[in-house]
């Protein structure tokens, strides 16, 4: 075997290990819940680790019965901000869980598959 030759068994074992790590990371993400808030906690959005909106809480304190139009606009703005905050947190969690696995793909096979 030449020094540049690939040991196929090692490549397959490495691929299986990485696949299991990826499946485990995806499972952790699907079970994870992250929150985002806006307006000092007046609106809280909860999303899954995958970024799906699971829950939205709006404090009654944000409602001004005397000015319903402005209240509606304020609530809409706060909901958007809270969901964005939660989605950002989910993206960070995804990077934390999956980033090392995807970054390792290029060097995992000894450079045998450039561009992977």
C-alpha positions as CSV (number, residue, x, y, z in Angstrom):
1,X,0.0,0.0,0.0
2,X,1.3,3.4,-1.0
3,X,1.5,6.1,1.7
4,X,-1.2,8.1,-0.2
5,X,-3.6,5.1,-0.4
6,X,-6.8,5.2,1.6
7,X,-7.5,2.5,4.2
8,X,-11.1,1.8,3.2
9,X,-12.0,0.2,6.6
10,X,-10.8,3.3,8.5
11,X,-12.8,5.5,6.1
12,X,-15.9,3.5,6.7
13,X,-15.4,3.4,10.5
14,X,-14.9,7.2,10.5
15,X,-18.0,7.7,8.4
16,X,-20.1,5.5,10.6
17,X,-18.8,7.4,13.7
18,X,-19.6,10.7,12.2
19,X,-23.0,9.6,11.1
20,X,-23.8,8.5,14.6
21,X,-22.5,11.8,16.1
22,X,-24.7,13.7,13.5
23,X,-27.8,11.7,14.4
24,X,-27.1,12.3,18.1
25,X,-26.7,16.0,17.5
26,X,-29.9,16.2,15.5
27,X,-31.8,14.4,18.3
28,X,-30.5,16.8,20.8
29,X,-31.6,19.7,18.6
30,X,-35.1,18.3,18.1
31,X,-35.5,18.1,21.9
32,X,-33.9,21.4,22.7
33,X,-36.0,24.5,23.4
34,X,-34.6,28.1,23.3
35,X,-36.3,31.3,24.1
36,X,-36.1,34.8,22.7
37,X,-37.6,37.9,24.3
38,X,-38.5,41.4,23.4
39,X,-39.7,44.5,25.2
40,X,-37.9,43.6,28.4
41,X,-39.7,40.3,28.6
42,X,-43.2,41.5,27.5
43,X,-43.0,39.0,24.7
44,X,-41.3,35.6,24.9
45,X,-41.0,33.2,21.9
46,X,-39.9,29.6,22.4
47,X,-38.5,27.7,19.4
48,X,-37.1,24.2,19.0
49,X,-33.4,23.7,18.3
50,X,-34.4,23.3,14.7
51,X,-36.0,26.8,14.7
52,X,-39.7,25.9,14.8
53,X,-41.9,28.2,16.8
54,X,-43.3,26.3,19.7
55,X,-44.8,28.9,22.0
56,X,-45.5,32.6,22.1
57,X,-46.3,34.5,25.3
58,X,-47.5,38.0,25.4
59,X,-47.8,39.9,28.7
60,X,-51.1,41.6,29.4
61,X,-49.0,44.6,30.4
62,X,-48.4,45.4,26.7
63,X,-52.1,45.9,26.0
64,X,-53.4,49.5,26.0
65,X,-57.2,49.2,25.7
66,X,-57.4,52.9,25.1
67,X,-55.3,52.7,22.0
68,X,-55.9,49.4,20.3
69,X,-54.3,50.3,16.9
70,X,-51.0,51.3,18.5
71,X,-51.1,48.3,20.8
72,X,-51.6,46.0,17.8
73,X,-48.6,47.5,16.1
74,X,-46.5,47.3,19.2
75,X,-47.4,43.7,19.8
76,X,-46.6,42.8,16.2
77,X,-43.2,44.5,16.5
78,X,-42.4,42.8,19.8
79,X,-43.5,39.4,18.4
80,X,-41.2,39.8,15.4
81,X,-38.3,40.8,17.6
82,X,-38.8,37.9,20.1
83,X,-39.1,35.3,17.3
84,X,-35.9,36.7,15.7
85,X,-34.1,36.5,19.0
86,X,-35.2,32.9,19.6
87,X,-34.4,31.9,16.0
88,X,-30.9,33.5,16.4
89,X,-30.4,31.5,19.6
90,X,-31.5,28.3,17.8
91,X,-29.0,29.0,15.0
92,X,-26.3,29.4,17.6
93,X,-27.3,26.1,19.2
94,X,-27.3,24.4,15.7
95,X,-23.8,25.7,15.1
96,X,-22.6,24.5,18.5
97,X,-24.0,21.0,17.9
98,X,-23.5,20.5,14.2
99,X,-20.6,22.9,13.4
100,X,-17.8,20.7,14.6
101,X,-19.3,17.7,12.7
102,X,-19.7,19.6,9.4
103,X,-16.3,21.3,9.7
104,X,-14.6,18.0,10.3
105,X,-15.9,16.4,7.1
106,X,-13.2,18.0,4.9
107,X,-10.4,16.5,6.9
108,X,-12.1,13.4,8.2
109,X,-11.0,11.2,5.3
110,X,-7.4,12.4,5.1
111,X,-8.2,14.8,2.3
112,X,-9.4,11.9,0.1
113,X,-12.5,13.8,-0.8
114,X,-11.6,17.4,-1.5
115,X,-14.4,19.9,-1.2
116,X,-16.5,17.7,1.1
